[in-house]
Amino acid sequence: MTIQRPEDFRSSCRAGKFNTQTSGQCPGFAQANLLVIPINAAQDFIELCERNPVPCPLLAITKPGDPTVFTKGSSIFKTTTDLSTDFPKYNVYDNGKLISTQSDISKEWSKDHVGFLVGCSFSFEFALSKAGLTPRNMSQGFTVPMYHTKKYLDPAGVFTNSTYVVSMRPYKLKDIPKVREITKKFKPTHGEPIDWGFDALERLGINSLEDTIFSEPIELEEGEVPVFWGCGVTPQL
């Protein structure tokens, strides 16, 4: 198996050659979600991540106004990267409303913006696959199902009444101990599941497995139950 180098993958994103979801890309390397916010909310967001490391594991922070320079986490990159161009796609929001989806936000990134990389659960999918537990979204090439929950984050500064987003991968009950064992080693990218089983829907405040966000639902096979992880999409909500 030839594993694509992260710097080559980021180059293909920068060139507009890759613009879809990233499950299965660069197996064995960490993946991350990106949040770019005004500097006046940056310290509150750092504290939110510190208080809620499972859904919001903070990997890196940029210098204000510069998507290429990092004040935290620069060691995770072996080559220079530009967070305004090196992701497949970007959602741009204004007062909480999605106003556009772009492939390059270098013109949007002002001197008052700070970028944050938050760990992504795609990072442990290769390890699950090597153990014969390949996630369905990875084997079938679709976005992992995600759900808005009623599980609250500990508040920080302006970030109050914030709730978890979780990702879901179906597994048989007999496989869950192994799934937990594998993924708990990936604490910087969410670690082990936070809940599982059909009764977890009520505990998390999920009405139905059909009620996905940013993704499409999937059908569970006989004997499978939903298994839920903290998700780095949480900051988008």
C-alpha positions in Angstrom: 0.0 0.0 0.0 1.4 3.4 -1.0 0.6 6.0 1.6 0.3 9.6 0.3 2.5 12.1 2.2 0.5 14.8 4.0 2.4 17.6 2.2 1.5 16.1 -1.2 -2.2 15.8 -0.1 -2.3 19.4 1.0 -0.7 20.4 -2.3 -3.5 18.7 -4.2 -6.1 20.6 -2.1 -4.3 23.8 -2.8 -4.3 23.1 -6.5 -8.1 22.3 -6.4 -7.5 18.7 -7.4 -9.1 17.3 -4.2 -12.3 18.9 -2.8 -14.3 16.3 -1.0 -14.4 14.6 2.4 -11.1 13.2 3.6 -11.8 9.8 5.2 -9.1 7.3 4.2 -6.7 10.0 3.0 -3.0 9.8 4.3 -3.7 6.8 6.5 -1.5 6.7 9.6 -1.4 10.5 9.9 -3.5 12.8 12.0 -6.4 14.7 10.4 -7.9 17.9 11.7 -10.9 20.2 11.4 -10.3 23.9 11.0 -12.0 26.8 12.7 -11.1 30.4 12.0 -12.5 33.1 14.3 -12.0 36.8 15.2 -9.2 37.4 17.7 -11.5 38.8 20.3 -13.0 35.3 20.8 -9.8 33.4 20.5 -8.9 33.1 24.2 -12.4 32.0 25.1 -12.2 29.3 22.4 -8.9 28.1 23.7 -10.4 27.8 27.2 -13.5 26.0 25.7 -11.2 23.4 24.2 -9.2 23.0 27.4 -12.4 22.4 29.3 -13.8 20.0 26.7 -10.9 18.0 25.3 -12.9 15.1 24.0 -15.1 16.9 21.4 -12.6 19.8 21.0 -9.0 18.4 21.1 -6.9 21.4 20.2 -3.9 20.5 18.0 -2.6 23.9 16.7 -3.2 27.6 16.8 -2.1 30.2 14.2 -0.5 33.6 14.9 -3.2 36.3 14.5 -3.5 37.3 10.9 -1.2 34.7 9.5 -2.4 31.2 8.4 1.1 29.9 7.9 2.6 30.7 11.3 1.7 28.8 14.5 1.9 29.7 18.2 1.0 26.2 19.2 1.4 22.9 17.3 3.9 23.9 14.6 5.8 20.6 15.2 2.9 18.6 13.7 3.9 19.9 10.2 7.1 18.8 8.5 6.7 21.4 5.7 5.1 24.8 5.5 1.4 24.8 5.3 -1.2 27.5 4.6 -4.5 26.9 6.4 -6.3 29.4 4.1 -5.6 27.2 1.0 -4.6 23.7 2.0 -8.0 22.3 3.0 -10.4 20.7 0.4 -13.2 23.2 1.1 -14.2 26.0 3.5 -17.5 27.1 4.8 -17.7 30.8 5.5 -20.2 32.1 8.1 -21.5 35.5 8.9 -23.3 35.9 12.2 -23.8 32.2 12.4 -25.3 31.9 8.9 -23.5 30.0 6.1 -22.9 32.4 3.3 -20.5 30.6 1.0 -18.4 27.5 0.4 -15.0 28.2 -1.1 -11.8 26.4 -2.0 -9.5 29.3 -1.0 -10.1 31.7 1.9 -6.9 33.7 1.7 -8.9 36.8 0.8 -11.2 36.2 3.8 -8.4 35.8 6.3 -7.8 39.2 7.9 -5.3 40.4 10.4 -7.9 39.9 13.1 -8.4 36.1 12.4 -6.9 33.2 14.3 -7.0 29.6 13.0 -7.5 26.6 15.2 -6.9 22.9 14.2 -9.2 20.5 16.2 -8.5 16.8 16.0 -10.6 14.6 13.7 -11.7 11.0 14.3 -10.7 10.1 10.7 -7.2 9.8 12.3 -7.9 6.5 13.9 -9.8 4.8 11.0 -6.6 3.3 9.5 -5.8 1.6 12.9 -9.4 0.2 13.0 -9.0 -1.0 9.4 -5.7 -2.8 10.2 -7.5 -4.6 13.0 -10.2 -5.8 10.6 -12.7 -3.3 11.8 -12.9 -0.9 8.8 -15.5 1.8 9.4 -18.4 1.6 6.9 -17.9 5.2 5.8 -14.3 4.5 5.0 -15.0 1.3 3.0 -17.9 2.8 1.1 -16.4 6.2 0.6 -19.0 8.5 2.2 -19.0 11.1 5.0 -19.2 9.6 8.5 -22.7 10.2 9.9 -22.8 13.1 12.4 -25.4 14.1 14.9 -26.3 17.2 17.0 -26.8 16.2 20.6 -28.2 17.7 23.8 -25.0 16.9 25.7 -23.6 20.2 26.9 -20.0 21.4 26.8 -18.6 23.1 29.9 -18.9 26.8 29.1 -16.0 29.2 28.5 -16.3 33.0 28.0 -18.7 33.8 25.2 -19.2 30.1 24.4 -22.2 29.1 26.5 -25.1 26.6 25.9 -22.8 24.8 23.4 -23.5 21.1 22.7 -21.6 18.2 21.3 -21.6 17.0 17.8 -20.9 13.2 17.6 -19.8 11.0 14.8 -21.2 7.5 14.5 -19.8 4.2 13.2 -21.8 1.0 13.5 -20.2 -2.1 15.1 -21.4 -5.4 16.5 -21.5 -5.5 20.3 -18.8 -8.2 20.4 -16.4 -5.8 18.6 -16.9 -2.8 20.8 -14.2 -3.7 23.4 -11.6 -4.0 20.6 -12.8 -0.7 19.0 -12.5 1.0 22.4 -9.0 -0.4 23.0 -7.8 0.8 19.6 -9.3 4.3 19.6 -8.5 5.2 23.2 -4.8 5.5 22.1 -5.9 8.5 19.9 -6.7 11.0 22.6 -5.5 14.0 20.5 -8.2 13.1 18.0 -11.1 12.2 20.3 -10.0 8.9 21.7 -12.5 6.1 22.5 -16.3 6.3 22.0 -18.4 8.4 24.4 -21.4 6.1 24.2 -22.9 3.2 22.2 -26.0 1.1 21.7 -29.5 2.2 20.7 -30.2 3.5 24.3 -27.4 5.9 23.7 -29.7 7.9 21.4 -31.8 8.9 24.4 -28.9 9.7 26.6 -27.3 11.9 24.0 -30.6 13.5 22.9 -30.6 12.2 19.4 -34.1 11.7 18.1 -33.3 9.3 15.3 -30.3 7.9 13.3 -32.0 9.5 10.3 -31.4 13.0 11.8 -27.8 13.6 10.6 -26.1 16.9 10.1 -23.4 17.7 7.5 -23.8 14.1 6.3 -26.3 11.4 5.2 -27.6 8.6 7.4 -26.6 5.0 6.9 -28.4 1.7 7.5 -27.1 -0.6 10.2 -26.7 -4.2 9.4 -28.1 -7.1 11.4 -26.5 -7.3 14.9 -24.9 -3.8 14.7 -25.4 -0.9 17.1 -24.5 2.7 16.8 -21.1 3.7 18.3 -20.6 7.5 19.0 -17.4 9.5 19.3 -16.8 13.2 20.1 -16.5 15.1 16.9 -14.4 18.0 15.8 -17.3 19.5 13.9 -18.6 20.6 17.3 -17.1 24.1 17.0 -19.1 24.7 13.7 -22.3 24.8 15.8 
